[in-house]
Amino acid sequence: MKLIKSSQYFLVFSLPLFLNFAHTFTLQAQAQLYQPNKTWEISQTFKPPKRGAPPVSSGGSTRGGSCLTGKKLVTPLIPQNKLGLTLNQRPTFFWHIPESSVKTAKFLLFADNDQTLLYETSFTLPNKSGIFSFTLPDTAPALAVNKTYHWYLTIVCNAEDSSENPIVDGWVERTKPELALSEALRKADLRKLPTIYAEAGIWHEALATLVQLRRTEPNNLKVRMDWRQFFKSVDLSAIASSPLI
């Protein structure tokens, strides 16, 4: 009888300690959810999130192109499934633009399966080949969380006949970060940000922070290696050596 009482006492006494340990372990596991598995010293790889494919369309392919030098194509810098996640209300988009005599491009952003045109603008293209970016300005509507948008980029070769104009498209979706990811981003410096974004599957910010690193540390060999590994992980190695414009 004494043995039974002693065992019961041990169980009653130990249970709070066990529950407290389990709770602490769970919190630690959650806090590590978005911690990168590798440090900044290890090359960068983008890990796409588990999301369904966007609606079927040209999805990043180029149509037209007669006015581009050597009939080279405009290449959107997006994941293989053509859908890029972002945490920003107004993200930055990137493309590789071939050399061309054409100076104007048009950007369009649609919602509701292309039923609603949210934003349209034109801008001047660079006079040389390279990686070109465009950030949605404050005048553009803010992207809503958990909503997918369809964008198009058109090179205006012929203002009268749009069939002559090369066009690429893709999708963007704004997502809300979980607490662990927000905390990891808050504590990270610029060198760690690309890894955190890439492992969380946040495409637009992963690429944008890598571009920022390339600009601030152009001679850093490790930054170059991470840049190439990032592009290789999404089958964009062919343009990894292109200059930033």
N, C-alpha and C positions, 0 to 999 in steps of 0.2 A: 504493500500500500504506500509506503514511504517512497518507493521507487517511482510509482505512478505519479504521485503528487510532485515529486521532484522533476519528472519529465514534463508534466503539465506546466509547472512553473517555468521551466526552461523555454518551452514553446511560447508561452505568453510573453516572456521577457524578450525572446529573440525576434518575434514577429515584427514589432515596430522597427527594429534595427534592419531586418531584411527588407521591409517595405521602403524604408528610407534609402537603403543602398540601391534598390531597384529604381526608385524615383530619380536618384542622383545619376545613375547609369543612363537612364532614358534621356535626361536633360543633356548629358554629355554627348550622347549619340546624336541628338537633334542639333546640338550646337556644331557638330562636325559634319552635318549633312552636306553643306556646300563648301567645306574646306577642300582645297585642291589636294589631290593625291600626290602631287609632285610639287616641288619647290620651283621658284623662278629659274633656278639653274638648269632645269631639265626642259627640253624642247617642247614647244606648244602644240597641242592637238585639239581641234574643235570636236566636241561631243554633241551631236544633234539630240535634241529632246525627243521623247517618245510622243509624237503628235501625228495625227492623221494627215494624209496628203491634202494639199490645197486643191481647189476645183481644177478640172482639166482644161488647159488652154495651151498657148504657145510656151508659157512657163519659162521664160528666160532665153528662148531661142530668138534668133534675129531673122526678121523678114525684110526683104528689099536689100539695099546695100550698093546700088550701082554708083553712088557718088563717093563711096569710101575708097581711099587709095588702095590699089591692089585688091579691091573687093574684100578687104578684111572685115571682120565682124565686131560689133560692139559686144562686150562680155560683161554681164552683170556679176558683181561679186556677191553671190548669195549661196546658201547651202545647196546640196544636190537635190533636195526635195522642193527647192524654189521658195521655201517659206523661211523668213528670218524673224526671230523673236527680238523684241526690244523692251526695255524698261522705261523708255522715254516717251513723253507725249509727242515729241517732234524729233524723230531719229535722223541720223545721217545715212545716206545711201551712197554706194560706191559702184563705179563701173570702170572697165578698161576701155578707153576710147582710142581707136586707131587714128593715124594721121589722116587729115581730111581738109579739103578747102572749104567745107561747110562750117559756118560759124555759129549756127543756132540749133539748140535742142529744146524740146518741149517735154515737160514732166506732167503727168496726170495721175491723180489719186482717186480711186473709186471705192465705194462701200456698197453693201447690199447686192453682191453678185453683179457688179458693174451697172446697177440701176441708178446709183446716185454719184454724181461727180462732186467730190468734196473740194478738190483743189486743182488748179491748173496754172502753170507758169512757164515762161521761156527764159533761157539763159544762154550766155555766150560760151562756146566751147574753147578749149585751149588750142593753140596752133601747132601742137605736137602730140605724139602718141604718149599715153601714160594712164595712170590711175587717177580718176577724177571723182570728186565727191560733191554732194548736194545735201544740205541740211534743211529740213522743213522750217520755214521762218515763223515768227510769232503771228504773222497774219494768216497762217494756215490753221485749220481746225485741229485741236488736240486729238490724238488717237485715244479711243476709249479702251479700257482694259478688257481683255478676253474677246476682242473683236478683230476679225481678219479683214485686211484692206488689200486691194489689187492696184498695183502701180504700173505705169507704162512710161518708157522713155523713147522718144522719137527724135531721130536726126532729121532735120528739115532740109532735105535735098531739093524738094520741089514743093513750093507753097501752093501750087495749083493742083497737083496730082499726088495725093498722099500715098498711092501705091508705090511710088518711087522712094518713099522714105523708110529707112531701116528702123525697126522698132523691137525693143526687148521689154519683157515684163516679168513680174514676180509678185510675191505677197509679203506682207508684213503684219505681225500681230503683236500688240502690246500686252505684256503680262505683268502681274504684280509679284514682286519677290517675296518669298517666305522670310520669316524673321531671321533665320540663320544666315541666309544669303545677304540680307541687308546689313547684318552685323559684320559679316566677313568683308563686304565692300567698304564699310565705314572705316574699318581698321587698316585696310590695305593701302600701300603706296602704289604709284603708277606702274612699277615693275611687276607687281603681283596681280594687278587688275585684269590683264588679258587672260591669265590662267583661270582666275575665278569665274569670269564671264564665260570663257570657252567651256569649262567643265560643267557649268550650269546650263549650257545650250543657248546662251543669250548672244545671238550672232552680231547684231548691229554694234553693241558696245564692245564686244571682243575685238572686232576689226577696228573700230574707232580708236580704242586705246592702244592697239598695236601700231596704228598709223601715227598716233601721238608720240609713241616711243621712238619710232623710226625718225621722226622729225627732230626730237630733242636729243637723241643719241645716234646720229647717222653713222658714226664710225665704230659703234659697239658691235663686235663680232657676234656676241650672244644674242643681241636683239635681231640681227640679220638671220641667224640660225632659227630662232623662234618664228620669225616671219615666214621663212621658207617652209618650216614644218607645218605651220598653220594652213598655208595655201595647199600644201601637199595633201593634207587630211581631207580637203574638200575638192580634190582633183582640179586645182587651179594653178598647178606648178608652172604651167607655160607662161603665166604672166607675173610670177613672183618677182622676177628681176626688173619689172617695169618701173619707171620712175614715178614718184608721187608728184601730182600737179596741183 
